[in-house]
């Protein structure tokens, strides 16, 4: 595939938001993060208190802190 076809293919997958604006790309819904061992321990303890796993805890906590 040459670069023109590759660029055209990429553009067709990213929604157009207007001239001068960055395109909004789709997000897969997966997030990987690197934490210090201490922060990981604290998050695991915070998740365990209400009986949740880290994924459930993060899904509940992130909307509260991200606005």
Secondary structure, DSSP 4 states (H G I P E B T S, - for coil): --HHHHHHHHHHHSB---TTSPPBPP--S-------HHHHHHHHHHHHHTT--HHHHHHHHHHHHH-
